[in-house]
Amino acid sequence: MPKREPGSGKINSVKKKQASSPARNAKSSSGTGKKAGRGSRRSPTGDKESPRAWAENGIRTGSPVKIVGNKRTNKHRAARSGMAGATSRDMDAFFVIFYSNPVSTAVTGIADGYIFKYNLAFLELTGYSENEVDGRSTLDLNIWAKPDERKRLTARLRKSGSVRNAEVAFRRKSGEIRNCLLSATVIRINGADYKLSMAIDITERMQAELGIQAANERLRATLEALPDLMFETDRTGRIHDFNVQSRDELYIDPERFLGKTVFDVLPGEAAAVIMRAIDEAARTGRHSGARYMLDFPDGRKWYELSIAAKDSVNGAGVRFIVLARNITDNMKYLEALIQSEEKYRTIIDSMQEGYFETDLAGRLTFLNKSICEILGYGSDELIGMIYRDYVDSGNQKKIFEVFNRIYRTGIPEKTIDWEIIRKDGTRRIVETSVSQILNAKGKPAGFRGVIHDITDRKRAEEKLGWELKVNQMLSSLSEKILNESLAMPELADAVMACAIGLTGSECACTLEMDQASGRFVGYVYPPIAGGSGNADNVPECMSRIMSPGEPEGTGPGERAFMIRESFYINDAAKYNLSRAMPAGHVPILRYLVAPAVMRGELLGMIVVANAPLDYNGSDLEAVKRLAGLYAIAINRIRSEEQIRVSLREKELLLKEIHHRVKNNMQIISSLLGLQSVHVKDPRDSELFEISQGRVRSMALVHEKLYQSESLAGLDFQDYITDLAHELSNSYNLTSEMVNISIRAKDMYIDIENAIPCSLIVYELVSNALKHAFHDGRSGEIAIDFYREGDHSILRVSDNGVGMPPGVDYRNTASLGLRLVTALVQQLHADIELDASNGTAFTITMQEKP
């Protein structure tokens, strides 16, 4: 067989000379310039090859035959050489069958799985392309989803030479698993054994079989769970199959009735009922409801039939599925119910709840005595009345919807509330439960229900709901009043909003008694003529509203002023109140007034007007409660104002005290200065100057306090800045000589600690100015005051010569350092000295909780 050049071994299909390939039916034309189809192939030189040339070049292989000494390629080249010995006709036929086969077909090595030859169906099954398959084995492509299956099939193939219809699982390129039926046989090519295998994809068939199996299992489970007797009969009543849960339900043993008619195995009356039901099912396709009874040794049993026709079986005619349900317990119950009808009527009449029955139109057909009492009619009057005769239009629609829903669904309705109109015209609220009445055929025939008068309960619930609403609104307003510091206009807005919410009124007004003038100050909602809520003429308007057309001192408004009485008027139009209202005000139709009184003192009033319905006692009670809260709020605002006035007076007094203390200390400082003039000893004169500086530092504290807007604490940054300036001046220093930097922003110190801290700073800074920068050297003094956690840190440092070695600052002869130590103890603070770089004193004070 001629050798095939590398790269020329891919053969897509076989094409007989001047004929289409059965595998692809692709056309080929020579010299037309069109691309060759699957049915033809070009040689390495570009010329088309004939089927005979294909046969000479060998069959499809996984890779081009290589000339090198590769064992696998040399072995398969030998096999191809062996196939070349076949006749041209044999090879042509083989190629046509192989490539046109719609079943996946491949020739592979038995041991190594090398893909020697394959057709298009093989590529479609595996999902690989020709380039991906050529030169590869089934192991390379990981086609076998279960490698053990390949091992078992290979063993069987070696043993018997062929395998038929083995179920295997192949893995496609995408990873999808396909179930296949594999048939394989051993073929011999040039003395070597190969495996010719064909695989049929049965994945969809297996899924369908699983679905059928699951459906059968569900059907079997349904039949096993079915409590009814089930028979399959033909048109003559002959029994062909059955399914029963208990043999006790059968009239005779099943071995004796299978294949016989119902007349052969049942009493004639029962058999006749069954046959009539089968006749109806034959005409209409189904039947239900027929009943028959059988006498068993342990007593009589009743059954109810359901029959459905099914298609003919193998041309045997229509069959029927007959279900017989044991309804013995139901029949016994029905018999007992009939026997107790008289007793039932007695019980119905003794019920406190009303009981009724109607036809489908809603006409009363049966009722008890209690419903007559609820509606106020006699029983003779009520029989034949329809629900529209004793309810209004709104409730008529509601009742119709309920009855229609029950008719459609068969589901009872419970606890339906509606309002009825009694014969005397009064209205009552009733709670009703309604269900359907069925006739003997199970069809809706009417309605039955129970009515309970819940008017008193509903009124109590409404009262409770009203109480809850009032309490919630008043609680919300109370929280606002107690937690917020409101001005009178804000309080008036909140009270008016609450009053409108409680009564549904269109407008509202509040009045507050001014303590200074004894006159009312009024606030209205909505604002008059687009202005603010405050209106100067509101009190005058309200005086005319509250005493319309009445002699002075006799109208309801006067009673509200004089005896603190609340009232409402629902016929305000007859009083011509338009004369009392500002221009453009809405007409007043009805209004309600409640005085705000506390400990007998009239503090204000609340007025609401134009509710959608007449005011009643509940509205009056709600606004009266609101007026009580309004009085508390007015009193609180007044008390807070008195406290603020008192605080302002005390602040002025404290500032005056600090001012006078500061003046007294300045006098002391001046006296010390005058006295120092007469002191001859320089040391004594220095002591006078030091004492004078200490007094001035304390006086500066009081000066800052009385100049401050708040007496709660001293702005330490501001104070230290002034103190440092004064010390610099006293020592005749400039910033070029010694610079004093201060970092104490937003740090405040309370009055109790202000004097000790000021003296500490004075002593430490003056000590640094005297001793740290002698011999004319310059430097810097830093004063830092800051917080760390719950501590305040005061640090005074300099970069001067530092403390002499061995000096104990706590036991020095210097009065200034001893004074600092004593003041630190007074503050319950800690002090530390750092002399590593100049001198730094750090005082740590605990913050007060």
Disulfide bonds with the S-S distance in Angstrom:
none
